[in-house]
Amino acid sequence: MNRRNAVTPFGWEIKQKLVEKRMDQKTFCTTYHIPTTRLSNLIHGTRRATRYRKQVSELLGIEE
């Protein structure tokens, strides 16, 4: 059985902002040239991905 990592508070903010923009994760990643795996890492907190964290924060207007 697969165990999924819980979504972090920062991940919930990302998801909320994407809903507000009416954009799914894949479209967001394709539009802004962010690897889908890195966005997933940010949402679930499995990897720091500092470079992309800053970029996503700026694009979505999220405080770090």
RAFENUR-V670126 format. One record per residue. N is the residue number from 1. RES is the residue in three letters. PHI is phi as a letter, one per 40 degrees, with the letter a starting at -180 (* if undefined). OMEGA is omega in degrees with one decimal (* if undefined). Layout:
n:N res:RES phi:PHI omega:OMEGA
n:N res:RES phi:PHI omega:OMEGA
//
This chain:
n:1 res:MET phi:* omega:179.4
n:2 res:ASN phi:c omega:174.8
n:3 res:ARG phi:b omega:179.4
n:4 res:ARG phi:c omega:175.9
n:5 res:ASN phi:c omega:179.2
n:6 res:ALA phi:c omega:177.6
n:7 res:VAL phi:c omega:-179.8
n:8 res:THR phi:c omega:175.9
n:9 res:PRO phi:d omega:177.3
n:10 res:PHE phi:c omega:177.8
n:11 res:GLY phi:c omega:177.6
n:12 res:TRP phi:c omega:177.2
n:13 res:GLU phi:c omega:177.5
n:14 res:ILE phi:d omega:-178.8
n:15 res:LYS phi:c omega:180.0
n:16 res:GLN phi:c omega:179.7
n:17 res:LYS phi:c omega:178.2
n:18 res:LEU phi:c omega:176.8
n:19 res:VAL phi:c omega:178.9
n:20 res:GLU phi:c omega:179.1
n:21 res:LYS phi:c omega:-178.2
n:22 res:ARG phi:f omega:-177.3
n:23 res:MET phi:b omega:175.9
n:24 res:ASP phi:c omega:-175.3
n:25 res:GLN phi:c omega:-177.1
n:26 res:LYS phi:c omega:178.9
n:27 res:THR phi:c omega:178.6
n:28 res:PHE phi:d omega:-178.7
n:29 res:CYS phi:c omega:179.7
n:30 res:THR phi:c omega:-178.2
n:31 res:THR phi:c omega:-173.8
n:32 res:TYR phi:b omega:175.4
n:33 res:HIS phi:f omega:176.4
n:34 res:ILE phi:b omega:178.1
n:35 res:PRO phi:d omega:-178.7
n:36 res:THR phi:d omega:179.3
n:37 res:THR phi:c omega:179.7
n:38 res:ARG phi:c omega:177.6
n:39 res:LEU phi:c omega:177.1
n:40 res:SER phi:c omega:177.1
n:41 res:ASN phi:d omega:179.3
n:42 res:LEU phi:c omega:-178.1
n:43 res:ILE phi:c omega:-176.2
n:44 res:HIS phi:c omega:177.8
n:45 res:GLY phi:g omega:-177.9
n:46 res:THR phi:c omega:-179.9
n:47 res:ARG phi:a omega:-178.1
n:48 res:ARG phi:c omega:-179.2
n:49 res:ALA phi:f omega:-173.2
n:50 res:THR phi:d omega:-178.9
n:51 res:ARG phi:d omega:-178.3
n:52 res:TYR phi:c omega:177.2
n:53 res:ARG phi:c omega:179.9
n:54 res:LYS phi:c omega:-179.3
n:55 res:GLN phi:c omega:179.8
n:56 res:VAL phi:c omega:178.8
n:57 res:SER phi:d omega:-179.5
n:58 res:GLU phi:c omega:-178.2
n:59 res:LEU phi:c omega:-176.3
n:60 res:LEU phi:c omega:179.5
n:61 res:GLY phi:g omega:-179.2
n:62 res:ILE phi:b omega:174.8
n:63 res:GLU phi:c omega:179.7
n:64 res:GLU phi:c omega:*
//
